[in-house]
C-alpha cells in the first residue's frame, strides 16, 4: 500500500472514530427503569483472613490517630497513618518555619505515658479479657535535667493505669431494650404511659359538649366541615390554611391586625364567583356549631356591618343589607371587566357564654371592585373623562376572628405591662364627661393606635390610608400628591380651590388633567383656612387649631406610658410631672399653624417651605429585672417637617402631573439609663413583729393602730416588765 493510501486510510479511520464519538455523545432517549443498589468497594480474596479474629482495641491508645480515615491508603499530612510509606511522608506539606519538617494533622490526644527514673520495662500493660480490651501505658526514661530527675517515678505499686471506657463486648437484645427504655420520650420513641394519658384526656375532652381553648369548631359550608378561613400559602396566594381554634383570636401575633393573602386576578371572571371573593362562598353558606355535642345547634352568621370601599381614596360607604339577604354576592360584569361586591375584608366576632358554648357569630364585611388589568379605574365615572389605569393583578384580602364573652367589652393591650416590639403604640384623645356636674376625664382610645399619613395601593395619599405606629419600630411613611406645574404654582401661591386633599385626589382619579387643579390653599397662605395636608390626612390629630372638618383637631392627644394602661385612667396616659403638672411627658403638644408661608420661584418651578409631614420622637425606657426588662414610653414630641417641591421636567405638557411626596417619620430612641441597680429590702426591725391577737382571748386588740402598733405596745410592755423584775430581784452571795 502506498504512503498516500495509508494516510488516506488513517484519515478515514480517524473520521470514523470522530463520527462514532459524536454519535456516542448524543443525548439518549429517556427510559423508565430502576438502578440496582449493588455498588460496593472491590477487594482481593487473597487478602481475606481464613479464620477472622475480632480486633483487640487498646483503650489507652484508642483515638490516637483520628486523621487516618482511609483504609489501605495514605491520608495526606496524617503523620501517624501506618499506611503511609516514607516516600509518601516526604511529600507532606513542609512547615513554613522549618522546611525540613512537615505539617501534621491533628492526631488526637497522645497515649498515656509514665516518666520513670530508670524504667525496668518499656511498657506497663494489663489484659482485660472479659471485655477483649488491652490497656497499655508506655514507660519512658525521664530526662537527665535536674527538675525532671526530681519529679520522675522510682517505683509504682498503683493498682490501676488510669480510668477508661472499656469495650462492653457482645451486646444482647436485653441491652438494647434497656437503652430504649431510657430514651422514652426522645428520638421519636413515645412514652406509652404518656400516650395512654393523652389518649384518655382526649377521650374525656371529646366526650364533653363544651368547647375548650383551641378546639376546632364544627361548621357546615366550610372545608372539611371545620371553621377555616383563608390565609397565605407558600406563594402568598389565598388558601384555606387558617383553622380557627376556639378562644384563640386570629391572627395570634400582636404585631398583626389581620391575616392577609392575595387572590390572583388573572382569571377574575372565574375568581369573582368561585373563590373567597364571593361572600356567597365565604359567609352565606356558613353555619357554625354552637357546641361539640352530637346534636349541636348550627348558628347562621349575621352581618354586623357592610362597607363598600371606593377605589379612589379608599373611602368606605356604609351599606344596608337587603331583606332576606345575608350579604350581597359577587357579580361579574363581562362588559366592563369588573367584579363588583368582591370581599376585601371579613372580620368575624364569635360570642360565647364563658362555659364553652357559642351563642352568636357575626361578621363585618368590606367590599371592593376587582378589575381586569385593562379595566377602567372607576367605572362609575366612565363618561366623565376617567383616566384608564392598570388595575393590580391580585387583590389582597384580610381576615380576622375575635372571641368575646357575652356582656364583656374586650379591649386589646400592647403588652403587660411593658410594650411588645411591633405592637401598636396606644394613643387617643382626652374626653370630658358631658354631665354638667362632672369633671371626669377619660381617654377616647383610637382602635388602630397612633396614626401617621400613609399611601394607598397606587402610592397616592388619602385619609383612609394611614399607617399605624408600631412600638420600637422607627419608620418613614410617604405618599404622593400628583400635580401639574400650573397646579403646583397655584397651590404654592394660595390660589387653588379644588377642596381638601381627598376631594382633590378624587378629581385626579376621575377627570382628565387640567391646568391649575390642586388642593385648596393651606395656612399660612393669605386667606387660607385649610390645615396643612398631613394634618388633613390624620383628621387633625396633631393640630392645635380648631377645624370643623377635622374631628380630632384642637384635642389633647395622649399616648399610653405603659402598654396595659386603662383608658379610664387618664393619668397613665399623660405622665405629668409632680412638680409641674402642666408638663405632661406623654401628652402630645399640638402643633400650631405654620408661620412661614410657602413661596413660589417661577424660574426654578420650586415651591419652598411646604409642610410635608409630622416628625415624632418617642423616648423609651426599661423598667424591671435585667432578665425581663419592661419597655415603656417616657416622653413623646412632634414637629413639622418641611421641604421644597420642584417640578423637574421643563418640557412636560401642561397636563403632565408629577408626584410630590408627603413624608412623616417616627424615631424611637432609648433613654440613657444607669446600669441596673441592686434592690435591697427594707431594714428589718430590732424586735420581731408579733400578731395583734398574740394574747387573745385574754386581751382583745382593737383595729386602731393595726398590727404594727400592737406589736410595738406589747414589746414596750415586755421591756418594762423585764426592767421592773430586774430592779426588784435580790442578789444572793
Secondary structure, 3 states (H helix, E strand, C coil): CCHHHHHHHHHHHHHHHHHHHHHHCCCCCCCCCCCCCCCCCCCCHHHCCCCCCCCCEECCCCCCCCCCCCCCCCCCCCCCCCCCCHHHHHCCCECCCCCCCECCCCCCCCCCEEEECCCCCCEEEEEEHHHCEEEEEEEEECCCCHHHHHHCECCCCCCCCCCCCCCCCCCCHHHHHHHHHHCCCCCCCCCHHHHHHHHHHHHHHHHCCCCCCCCECEEECCHHHECEEEEECCCCEEEEEEECECCCCECCCCCCCCEEEEEECCCHHHHHHHCCCCHHHHHHCCEEECCCCCCCCEEECEEEEEEEECCCCCCEEEECCCCCCCCCCCEEECCCCEEEEEEEEEEEEEEECCCCCEEEEEEEEEEEEEECCCCCCCHHHHHHCCCCCCCCCEEEEEEEEEEEECCCCCCCCCECCCECCCCECCEEEEEECCCCCCCCEEEEECCCCCEECCECCCCEECCCCCEECECCCCEEEEEEEEECHHHHHHHHHCCCCCCCHHHHHHHHHHCCCCCCCCCCCECCCCCCCECCHHHHHCCCCCECCCCCCCCCCCCCEEECCCCCCCCCCCHHHHCECCCCCCCECCEECCECCCCCCCEEECCCCEEEEEEEEEEEEEEEEEECCHHHCEEEEEEEEEEEEEEEEECCCCCCCCCCCEEEEEEEEEEEEECCCCCCCCCCCCCCCCCCCCCCCCCCCCCCCCCCCHHHHHHHHHHHHHHHHHHHHHHCCCCCC
